[in-house]
Amino acid sequence: MQIKAKVHYVGVNDRVKHRFEGLWFLPQGVSYNSYLINDDKAVALVDTVDVAFFGEYIDKIRAVLGDRPIDYLIINHMEPDHSGSLALIRKYYPGIRLVGNAKTIDMVKGFYHAACDTDLTVKEGDTLDLGHHCLRFHLTPMLHWPETMMTYDLTEQILFSGDAFGCFGALNGNVVDTQMDTSCYWSEMERYYAAILGNFGTPVQMGLKKLGALDIQMICSTHGPVWVDEIPRAIDTYRRFSAGETRPGLVICYGSMYGNTQRVAEAVAEGAAMAGQRRIIMHNLSVSQPSFVLADVFRYGSLAIGGPTYNGGLFPVVEDLLKRLAARNVSRHRLGFFGGFTWSGQAVKQIAAYNEKMKMEVVGHPLEWKQAPDADVLQRARELGRLLSV
């Protein structure tokens, strides 16, 4: 599929995989995007696809090139969903030269034992002339692996951005945003960011600053649509999430064994509703998939977390969320928390200990109760919900 001038989309869709990276739920599948620049002097392939789709992939490449060889394979990111076909591409095109930075080439050796002396190691600002297209390379380490980089086409103002500005969701026939309804992809972009890039806010900010001076007319990510009309929205999504900007709303996350903690969580929601909060999101952490929870926490400014004491510690699904939030440096939130116990209270203490690292603004007093919550506990829970909605 030609997307601009001599640039062709040769990516594939995965509608079979249930979990991305073995972790993140994929209700709408995912695309693995690869791009082919069929230029006058040389041919360049930008990233590859998951090796499970190699048969379909090589057919798409040959439909564009026929018998013409590929001169360069540009590797923006070494994660196997993008580099997985690298070794097979080298077998089909033995004269191909890999293009990547020093860390990339080292990973090629480790993953695929497929590096050659003819491969091209590039540094920040280096260029590659293909004839009509001239490509320039920009290193963006820890966005989200140490070797990640982006490739900018100086001729057509196309940014081949690796995983940045990507999203979950397979592509349904159309590839470029100007030709499709993109409404289903924005929540998937936010979920993708929270799950995959949420740990790397500072590197994302540094990458955005580095790319700020570029005239970008098209963004070709490795997942999701090619962005043209909606470039500003895609960039702003990454800017907001990496900066920790939120909008008004309350996310209530809880774990409950026998329903007591759930009753308190429901009372928190009631209090918030009575205070006029219109946007209240409830997550039973034993049911909700973590990427959806993380995305909501990234979106909204107020957070309530609760769980029971379990085996002398915190209920595991609640602790799992706190570990994920602490790793992502989620801090610009207003936090209320609650927890019950039967004979020895630990839940509230442990949530407080996690917040020593997260440093969220604690609202009200932590709510703790023994055994079943009574009317007073439920009323205090409603008050907590009201305070979180102010």
C-alpha positions in Angstrom: 0.0 0.0 0.0 1.6 3.3 -1.1 1.2 5.9 1.6 3.3 8.7 0.1 5.6 9.1 -2.9 8.0 6.1 -2.9 7.0 5.0 0.6 4.9 1.9 1.0 3.2 0.3 4.0 4.1 -3.4 4.3 2.9 -4.1 7.8 0.6 -6.9 9.1 -2.3 -7.3 11.6 -2.3 -9.7 14.6 -5.9 -10.6 15.5 -4.9 -13.8 17.3 -2.6 -12.8 20.2 -4.5 -12.4 23.4 -1.9 -10.4 25.4 0.8 -8.1 24.1 4.2 -8.9 25.7 2.3 -11.7 27.5 0.7 -9.1 29.7 -1.6 -6.5 28.1 -5.0 -7.5 26.9 -5.7 -7.0 23.1 -9.5 -6.9 22.5 -9.0 -5.2 19.2 -5.7 -6.9 18.2 -2.6 -5.0 17.2 -0.7 -4.1 14.0 3.0 -4.5 13.4 3.9 -1.7 11.0 6.8 -1.8 8.6 7.6 0.6 5.8 9.4 0.2 2.4 11.1 3.1 0.6 11.5 2.1 -3.0 13.8 4.9 -4.0 15.8 5.6 -7.2 19.3 4.8 -5.9 18.6 2.4 -3.1 15.8 0.5 -1.3 15.3 0.8 2.5 13.1 -1.3 4.7 12.1 0.5 8.0 11.7 -2.1 10.8 10.2 -5.5 10.3 7.3 -7.5 11.8 6.7 -10.4 14.2 8.3 -13.5 12.7 5.0 -15.4 12.9 3.7 -13.3 10.0 6.8 -13.6 7.8 5.0 -15.4 4.9 2.5 -12.6 4.5 5.2 -10.0 5.1 7.6 -11.2 2.4 4.7 -11.4 -0.1 3.9 -7.7 0.6 7.5 -6.7 0.1 7.8 -8.6 -3.2 4.5 -7.1 -4.4 6.3 -3.7 -4.3 9.8 -4.7 -5.3 9.5 -7.7 -7.6 13.0 -9.0 -7.9 14.7 -5.8 -6.8 16.9 -6.3 -3.7 16.7 -4.4 -0.5 19.8 -2.4 0.3 19.2 -1.3 3.9 17.2 -2.4 6.8 16.7 0.4 9.3 16.1 -0.8 12.8 14.5 1.9 15.0 13.7 -0.6 17.8 14.9 -4.1 18.5 11.9 -5.5 20.4 11.1 -8.8 18.7 7.6 -7.7 17.5 9.6 -5.4 15.2 12.9 -7.1 14.7 11.6 -10.7 14.7 11.8 -11.1 10.9 15.4 -9.7 10.7 17.3 -12.9 10.4 14.9 -14.2 7.7 15.0 -11.0 5.8 18.8 -11.3 5.7 18.5 -14.8 4.3 16.1 -13.6 1.5 18.3 -10.5 0.9 21.8 -11.6 1.7 23.3 -8.3 0.5 21.2 -6.2 2.8 23.0 -3.8 5.3 21.5 -3.3 8.7 21.3 0.3 9.9 21.2 1.0 13.6 23.1 2.7 16.4 25.9 0.9 18.4 23.5 -0.6 21.0 21.2 -1.8 18.2 24.0 -3.7 16.4 25.0 -5.3 19.7 21.4 -6.5 20.3 21.3 -7.9 16.8 24.3 -10.1 17.7 22.6 -11.2 21.0 19.1 -11.9 19.6 19.8 -13.2 16.1 23.5 -13.7 15.6 22.9 -11.9 12.3 25.3 -8.9 12.4 27.8 -8.5 9.5 30.9 -6.3 9.0 29.0 -4.4 6.2 26.3 -3.2 8.6 26.1 0.6 9.1 26.4 2.0 12.7 24.9 5.5 12.9 25.1 8.3 15.5 22.8 11.2 16.3 22.3 13.4 13.1 23.9 11.0 10.6 22.1 10.8 7.3 21.5 8.2 4.6 20.9 9.2 0.9 18.6 6.9 -1.0 18.3 9.0 -4.1 15.1 11.0 -3.7 14.8 10.4 0.0 17.4 11.5 2.5 17.1 10.0 6.0 18.4 11.4 9.2 18.7 9.5 12.5 17.8 10.7 15.9 18.6 8.7 19.0 15.8 8.5 21.6 17.2 6.2 24.3 14.8 4.6 26.8 11.8 5.4 24.7 11.3 2.6 25.7 14.5 0.5 25.2 18.1 1.8 25.4 18.7 1.4 21.7 15.6 3.1 20.4 15.9 5.8 17.7 13.7 7.5 15.1 14.3 8.1 11.4 13.3 11.4 9.8 12.8 11.7 6.1 14.2 15.1 5.2 12.6 15.0 1.7 9.0 14.2 2.6 9.0 15.3 6.3 8.1 11.8 7.5 9.0 10.7 11.0 9.4 6.9 11.3 8.9 7.0 15.1 9.4 3.4 16.3 6.9 2.6 19.1 6.4 6.3 19.9 2.9 7.6 19.0 1.7 4.0 18.5 -1.3 2.3 19.9 -3.0 -1.0 20.4 -5.6 -2.0 17.8 -5.3 -3.7 14.4 -5.8 -1.7 11.2 -9.1 -2.4 9.5 -8.2 -2.0 5.8 -7.1 1.6 5.8 -3.7 2.7 7.2 -3.6 6.5 7.1 -5.7 8.5 9.5 -7.2 10.6 6.7 -8.9 7.6 5.3 -10.5 6.1 8.5 -12.5 6.8 11.6 -9.8 7.0 14.2 -12.1 7.3 17.3 -11.4 3.8 18.5 -7.6 4.4 18.6 -7.3 7.2 21.0 -8.2 5.3 24.2 -6.0 2.5 22.9 -3.1 5.0 22.5 -3.5 6.1 26.1 -3.7 2.5 27.3 -0.6 1.7 25.2 1.3 4.6 26.7 0.3 3.8 30.3 1.2 0.1 29.9 4.3 0.3 27.7 5.8 3.8 28.1 4.4 4.8 31.4 7.7 4.1 33.2 9.6 6.5 30.9 8.0 9.9 31.2 11.4 11.7 31.4 12.8 10.1 28.3 9.6 10.8 26.4 9.8 14.5 27.4 13.4 14.6 26.2 12.4 12.9 22.9 9.6 15.4 22.3 12.0 18.3 22.9 14.5 16.8 20.5 11.9 16.4 17.8 10.2 19.7 18.5 12.1 21.6 15.7 11.2 19.1 13.0 8.6 19.8 10.3 6.6 16.6 10.6 4.0 16.0 7.9 3.5 12.3 8.6 4.2 10.0 11.6 4.8 6.3 10.7 4.8 4.4 14.0 5.3 0.7 14.5 1.8 0.2 15.9 -1.6 1.7 14.8 -2.5 4.3 12.2 -0.2 6.5 10.1 -0.8 10.0 11.5 -1.3 12.9 9.1 -4.2 15.1 10.0 -4.1 14.1 13.7 -0.4 14.6 14.3 -1.0 17.4 16.9 -3.4 15.2 18.9 -0.9 12.2 18.9 1.9 14.4 20.1 -0.2 16.1 22.7 -1.3 12.7 24.1 2.3 11.8 24.7 3.1 15.3 26.1 0.2 15.2 28.6 0.8 11.6 29.8 4.6 12.0 30.1 4.1 15.3 32.0 1.5 13.7 34.4 -1.2 16.1 33.3 -4.7 14.8 34.3 -8.3 15.9 33.9 -11.0 16.0 36.6 -12.3 12.6 37.6 -12.1 9.9 40.3 -10.8 6.4 39.8 -11.6 4.0 42.6 -9.5 0.8 42.6 -10.1 -1.9 45.1 -9.6 -5.6 45.9 -12.2 -7.5 48.0 -12.3 -11.1 49.1 -15.8 -11.3 50.6 -17.4 -8.0 49.7 -16.6 -5.9 52.8 -14.0 -3.7 51.0 -16.3 -3.5 48.0 -19.0 -2.0 50.2 -16.6 0.7 51.3 -15.5 1.4 47.7 -19.2 1.7 46.7 -19.7 4.2 49.6 -16.7 6.3 48.3 -18.3 6.4 44.9 -21.7 7.4 46.5 -20.0 10.3 48.3 -18.3 11.5 45.2 -21.5 11.3 43.3 -23.4 13.3 46.0 -20.6 15.9 45.8 -21.4 16.4 42.0 -18.5 14.3 40.6 -19.8 13.1 37.2 -16.7 11.1 36.1 -16.3 8.2 38.5 -14.5 5.0 37.3 -14.6 1.8 39.4 -12.1 -1.0 39.1 -12.4 -4.3 40.9 -8.7 -5.2 40.7 -9.5 -8.9 40.7 -11.5 -8.4 37.5 -10.1 -5.4 35.6 -7.2 -5.9 33.3 -4.2 -3.9 34.5 -3.6 -1.8 31.4 -7.2 -0.4 31.5 -6.7 0.5 35.2 -3.4 2.2 34.5 -4.8 4.2 31.6 -7.6 5.5 33.8 -5.2 6.5 36.5 -3.1 8.3 34.0 -6.2 10.1 32.7 -7.9 11.4 35.9 -6.6 13.4 38.8 -8.1 11.8 41.9 -7.5 8.2 43.0 -8.9 6.1 45.8 -7.3 2.7 46.6 -8.5 0.1 49.0 -8.0 -3.5 50.0 -8.0 -5.9 52.9 -5.1 -7.2 54.9 -4.1 -10.6 53.5 -1.7 -13.1 55.1 -0.2 -10.3 57.2 0.2 -8.0 54.1 -1.7 -6.2 51.4 -4.2 -8.0 49.2 -2.1 -9.1 46.2 -4.0 -7.4 43.3 -3.9 -4.1 45.2 -0.2 -4.4 45.9 0.3 -5.2 42.2 -1.3 -2.0 41.2 0.7 0.0 43.7 3.9 -1.5 42.4 3.0 -0.6 38.8 2.1 3.0 39.8 5.3 3.4 41.9 7.4 2.2 38.9 5.7 4.7 36.6 6.3 7.6 39.0 2.6 8.5 39.1 2.6 11.3 41.6 0.5 14.3 40.5 -2.7 12.8 41.9 -4.9 13.4 45.0 -5.1 10.1 46.9 -7.5 8.6 49.4 -7.1 5.1 50.7 -8.9 2.6 52.8 -8.5 -1.0 54.1 -10.0 -3.5 56.5 -8.7 -6.4 58.5 -9.9 -9.2 60.8 -7.3 -9.4 63.6 -4.2 -7.4 62.5 -4.3 -4.4 60.3 -1.6 -4.0 57.6 -3.4 -2.8 54.4 -3.6 0.9 55.3 0.0 0.9 56.5 1.3 -0.6 53.4 -0.6 1.7 51.0 0.8 4.6 53.0 4.3 3.1 52.6 3.9 2.9 48.9 2.9 6.5 48.8 6.1 7.5 50.5 7.6 6.7 47.1 4.8 8.0 44.9 4.3 11.2 46.9 0.7 11.7 45.9 -1.3 14.4 47.8 -3.2 12.5 50.6 -6.8 13.7 51.0 -8.6 13.2 54.3 -7.6 10.5 56.7 -6.9 6.9 55.8 -10.0 4.8 56.5 -9.4 1.6 58.4 -12.0 -0.8 60.0 -12.0 -4.1 61.8 -14.0 -7.0 60.3 -17.3 -5.8 58.7 -17.8 -2.0 58.0 -20.6 -0.5 60.1 -22.7 2.6 59.4 -20.0 4.9 60.7 -17.3 3.5 58.4 -19.6 3.8 55.4 -20.4 7.4 56.2 -16.6 8.1 56.5 -16.2 6.5 53.2 -18.8 8.8 51.7 -17.0 11.7 53.2 -13.7 10.5 51.6 -15.4 10.4 48.2 -16.7 13.9 48.7 -13.3 15.2 49.6 -11.8 13.6 46.5 -14.3 15.4 44.4 -13.6 18.9 45.6 
